[in-house]
Amino acid sequence: MGKMNRKLNRRELLFVGMMLFGLFFGAGNLIFPVFVGQEAGTNYWAALIGFLISGVGLPLLGVTAIGMTKTDGVFNLSQRVGHWYAYAFTVLLYLCIGPLFALPRLASISYAVGLTPFVASNQQHWGLLVYSVLFFGVAWWFARKPSKIMVYVGKFLTPAFLILLAGLLLMVLIKPLGHGQAPVQQYAAAPLAAGFTAGYSTMDALAALAFGIIVVNAIKGLGVTQPTQIARDTIRAGGLAVFLMAVIYGLLALLGRNALGAFSRASNGGPVLANVANAYFGELGNGLLAVIVIVACLKTAIGLITAFGDTFKELFPKVPYQLLIGLASVVPLLFANVGLAQLLTISTPILMFIYPLAITLILVSLLTPLLGNAKWVYRMVTVFTIFPALLDGLNALPASLHHGWVQTVLNGGALLPGFSVGLGWTLPAVAGLIIGVGLTQFLRSKAS
């Protein structure tokens, strides 16, 4: 086989696939499928399929889009909509997967899952404060000059994390605590759509746009040079990561579903995971879970702070890297202390807004072989998506805020098909695609 036609061998494919799994599987990936399982109950399968489409399928498509379009990340990809939009979208995306949501969530989740059982109930607030100061202090220290800790953590922690999790999930299959109860809220009416929008919370489609270039560069670094083969190997490696994630998500959702046989409902998946670990393994289970979750979250935090600093340094060259990572460590420290439940309440409306924009950017990018880099297609799809996405964001605000002009606007949004389940943007996006393609064809025929 000639060098030009080189593709990844099995060992290389496993390496890239595991790296991709490591990039995606963070704190949210542990607790959100657990919560989906709890809420879906007997509608487990429908909700899980929806969750897998957005939590696993979209990240794979995102990485593939980076590979197929031969861009070097989200800024270049979103420039096809417009220069100003590329700046706004990239900044908002990195704020979401960085200091505003993903980073504070790493501290909140690792504390809730790992340390809550060991701290007295009247000391939880102070416990979280002390822990988050230490957590972000250590993350900032390593992000100042990333060293071999990432290699050691990735080499030893990921297998250890998977072995412990496998032990816990095996118990879920061998000795179930229950067999599911009646579904609640949207999981009763539309479990597939509810599972799909719940997958937004993993933020992995956003991470795919941000980190897809890492995978593409890894494949190039292994000697694959042909763009088509890079895209193929990206999909092959992604398939491995996706399979592993899908199996783990399915079992975590089963854990959440069955937990109601022994425990009352929780407001998020964190306490459920801690309760189940304790039920199966006692204090030892809580201790091991604490070590693994804390170090896993710390690894991800170092990576996200570094990525935030690198990206914002490129977007705003005059701002020093050290200042950027300082901000990326202090801001999430403050947000982490509002509590996990409150943090999820704040982040959900913004995710409901940005996710449709990320999904449409990914899907239009995948149409590049058919449409080329037609700016009007990108622009029309984005324009037609952005307003319904804003409505979806408003609709995800706490019910106490649904009054006055907000309620008036939402009444208008209710006319869109799928709006009640957070998918009001889908039909307008398709309309934007049709108009964009029509405009492109018209302008091309006029030019010729």
N, C-alpha and C positions, 0 to 999 in steps of 0.2 A: 504493500500500500504506500503510495507516494505521500510525501510530507504535507502536500497541499490538501490531501483528503483525510488527514489524520483525525481520528476521533478518540474520545476518552476510553481507556480500557476499564475493566471492572473495578479494579482497585482505586483508580482515579475517580471513577464515577461514585463509588462509595464515599470517598473522601469529600467530594464536592456536595453530595447529597446530605451527609452528616453535618457539614459546615452550614448548609442552608437550613437544616433543622435547628441547629444551634442558634442561628441568627433569628429565626422566627419564634422559637419556643421560650417565651419569657413568663413573667408573673401572671399576666391576664390569661394566658393559655391554660393555666392550672385551674383558676377559679370560675371562669365563665361557662365552660361546658358543664361543670358541676351544678351551677345555678340553673342552666337550661334544663338539665335532667330533673332537678327538683320541681321546677315550675311546670314542665311538660307532663310529668307523671306517665299516665297510660298512653299519651300521645308522643311517647319517646321517639319512635322511629321517624315520624314526620318532622318533628322539631330538629332532630339530629341531622337529617338530610339537608334541611335549610341552613343549619349552622355550618355544615361541612362545605356547602357551596360557597358561602362568603368567607368562612374562616380558613379554608384550605384551598378551594378552587381559585378564588380571586388572587391570593398571593402568588400562586403558580402562574397565572395569566400575567400578573404584574411583572414578574421576573422575565417571562417569555417576551413581553412587550419591549422591555429594555434590550433584550438580545436581538429581537427581530428588527427593531428600528435602528440598531447600531448607535444608539445615543449613550451618553455617559451619566445618565441619572435623571432625576425628576425635573431639574431646572431646564435642561436641554429639551426634554420631552414636552414640557408645558409651554416652551417658547413657540411651539407650533400654533398655540392659541394667540399669543401676543407677548411682547416683552414685559409689559407691566403686569400682566396676569401671571407670567412665570415667576416674577419676584414675589407677588402676593401669595400665590398658591404654595410655592416652596417654603416661604417663611411660616405660613399657617401650618403646613404639614409637619415641618420640623419642630414647631412649638408644641404640636399635639403629641408627636412621638418623643418629645424631649421634655423641657421643664414644666409644661402646663399639666400634662396628664400621665404619660407613660412613666416618666421618672418618679413623680411623687407616688404613683401607684406601686412601683417596685418596693418602696419603703413600707407603704401601708399594708400591702399584701404579705410581704415577708414577715412583718410584725404580727399581723392578724393570724396568719397560718402558723408561724413558728413560735412566737413568744407569748401570745395571749394566754395560753394555758398555764404559764409559769409566773404570771404577774397577778397580784391581788386585784379584784374588780375595782376597788376604790383608787388604785394606783395606775390604771390603764393609760390615762391621759399623759401622766408624767413619764411612764414607761415608753410610750410612743415618741415623746419629745426627745428624751435622752438617746433612744435607739436611732432616730432619724438624724440627729446631729452626728453621731458616730458613723452611721451608714454613708451619709453624703460627704463627710470628712474624708473617709477612706477612699470613696469613689473619686473625689476631686484629687486626692493625692496621687492616685495611679493615672488619672487622666492628664495630669500635668505633663507627664512624659511616659506614655504607654510602654510597658516593658514586657518581659516574658511571662508575667502573671497571666496574661490572656491565654498563652499557649498552655501553661500548666493547668489553669482552670478548665480550659476546653478539653484537654487531654485526660484529666483525671476526674473532674467534676461531672461532666456530661455522662460518662458511663456509670459513675456512682449514683447520680440522680436517676438515671433510667432503671438501674438495678433496684433501688429502693422503691421507686414508683411501681415497677413491675411486681414487687412483693405485695404492695398495697392493693394493686388492681387485680392481682391473682386471687386475693382474699375476697374481693367483691364478687368474683365469679363462683368461687368455691363455697363461700359462706355468706350469701346475701342477707342484709339486715331487714329487707322488706322487698315488695314487688311493685311498687308504684301506686300512687293515689290519683285521684281525679285531677286533670290539668286545671290551671287557674289563668284568669285574665285572657290575654291574646292567645295563649297556648291552647285554650279551649276552643276558641273561634277559628283561628288561622295558624295552626302550629308550624307549618312550613315557612310562612312569611315571618312569623315571630322568631323562629330559629335563625332565619337568614339575617334579619336586622340585629339579632343578638351577636352574630359573628362580627359585626362592626367593632365591637368592644375589644377584640383581640388586637386591633389596629394593624393587622398583618398585611392587608392590602396596601396601606400607607407605607409600612416598612419595606414592602417589596419594591415600591417606587424609589424609596430612599437607598436601599441596600442592594438592589438588583445588579448594580454595576460591580459590586464586590464579587458576585458569582461569575459574571461575565469575565471579569479580569482574572479570576482564578482559573477559568477554563482556558483563556488565552495564555496564561502563564504556564499551563501544562502542554503548550505547543499546538493547540487547535487554532487555526488562523482563518479558515474559511467562514464567512459570516453565517451562511446557511447551516453549517455544521455546529457553529457556536450556539445557534438557536436550538438545534436538535439536542445537543448535549445539555443545554440549560433545561429543556423540557424533561429529558431522561433523569438528570440529577434531581430536578424538582419533583418528579414522579416518586422517587425514593423517599424524599423528605415528606411529601404529601401522604404517602401510604403510612409512614410511621406516625405522623400527626393525627391522621384519621382514626387509626386504631386506638391511640391514646385518648383522643377526644371522645370516642364512642364509649370507652370504659369509664372515663371520668364522668360522663353524663349518666351512665348506669349507676355509678357510685352515688351521684346526687339524687337520682330517682329512688334508689333503694334506701337511702339514709332516713327518709321520712318514716320508715318502719321502726326506727329507734329514737329519732330526734325530731324536735319541732322545726318548723320552717325558719330559715335564716334570711337576712336581707341581702346576703351575697354568698358566693361559694366558699369564701375563706374559712369561716367557722365550721362549715359542713365538713371540709377536708380535715381540719384539726380534730373534730369530734370523731370522725370515722377512723382516723389513724389511731386515736386513743382507744376506741372500741375494739379494734383488732389487736393492737400491740401494747396497750397501756402506756405508761410514762416513757418507755423506750421508743415507742412509735412517735410520740410528740417530740422527743429529743432528736431523733434521726431526721424527722421531717423538718425541724427547725434548722439544723445545720445545712441540709441540702438546699432548702428554699432560700435561706439567707445568702449563701455563697452564690447560688444560681442567679439571684436577683442582683447581687453585687456585681457579678461579671457583666450582666446586661447593662447595668447602670454605668459602668466604666466605658463600655462601648458606645452607649447613647450620648454621654457627655462629650466624649472624644469626637463622635460624628457631628454633633451639634456645633462644637468649636470649629471643626474643619470646614463644614459647609458655610457657616456664617462668616468665617474668615474669607472664603472665596467670594461670597456675595457682597461683603462689606470689608474690603482689604485694609481700611484704615483702623479698624477696631482690633486691638491686640487679642491674640488667641487666649492668653491667660485671663483676660477680663471676661471673655465669652464663656470659658468653662467655669469661672467663678460664679457668673450669673446662672449658668445651667446647673449649679450645685446649690446655691442659696434659695432660688425661687422654688424649686420642688421641695426643699426642706420646709418652707412655709406652708405650701399646699398640702403636703403629706399630713400635717397636723390638724387639718379640718376633719379627718376621719375618712375611712374608706367609703362608707355609704354616701356621705355628702360629696365626696370627690366624684363618685360615679354619677350622681345627680347633676353635677356641674358639667361633666365631660360629655354625657350622652347627647345633649342638644347640638354641641359643636361637631361631634362625630356624625350625627345624622345629617348635618349640612355638608361636611367635607367629603364624606364617603361616596355619595353619588357622583361628585366631581372627579374623584379618583377612579371610580369604576368606569365612567364614560371615557376618561382619558386612556385607561388601559385598553378598553374594548375598541376604541377608534384606532389606537396604535396598532392593534392586531390586524386591522383591516388595511394596513399600509401596502401589502402586496397587491391588493385590488385597487385601492384608491390613490396610492402614492402619498406624498406629504401635503395633501390638499388643505391649505389653511382654512378655507371656507367651511370644510366639513368639521374640523376641530372647533372653529369659532361658533358655528350654528348649534352644534351639539352642546357646547358649554353654555351658551346664552340661554338655550331652551331648558337646560338642566338647573341652572343656578337659582332661578326663582322658586321652582317647586322644592328644591333642596333647602332653601331658606325656610319655606313653610314647614317642611319636615322637622327642621331644627326647632322652630317655634312650637310645633305640636309636641315635641319631646320635653318641653319645659314642664316643671311641676304644675299639677292641675290648679294650684292656688294662684298661678299667674295667668290662667286662661280667662281673662275678663277684659272689658274695654276694647281697644283697637286690636289687641291680640286675638280675641274671640271673633271679632268681625272678619279679620283676615283669614282665620282658620275656617270659618264658615264657607268662605270662598274656596279655600283649598280642598274642602270636603267634596267638591264637585269632581276632583281628579280621581280616576280609578286607582285603587290601591292605597289611597292617602291614609286611611285608618290604620294601616299596618306599616306605614313608613316607606311606601313604595310609590308615592304620588309622582315622583320624577320620571318614572320609566316611559310612560306614553309621550310626554313632551320631548324626552331625549330622542326617541325614535323619530318624532316629527322633525326635530332639528337635524337628524342624520339625513332624512329624505330631502329636506330643503337644501342642506349643505351639498349633497351629491348633485342635486339639480342645478344649483348655482355654479358649481365647479364645471359641470358639463357645458352649461351655457357659455361661461367665460372662455373655456377652451375652444369651443366651436367658433365663438366670435373672434378669438385671437388668430385662428387658422383661416 
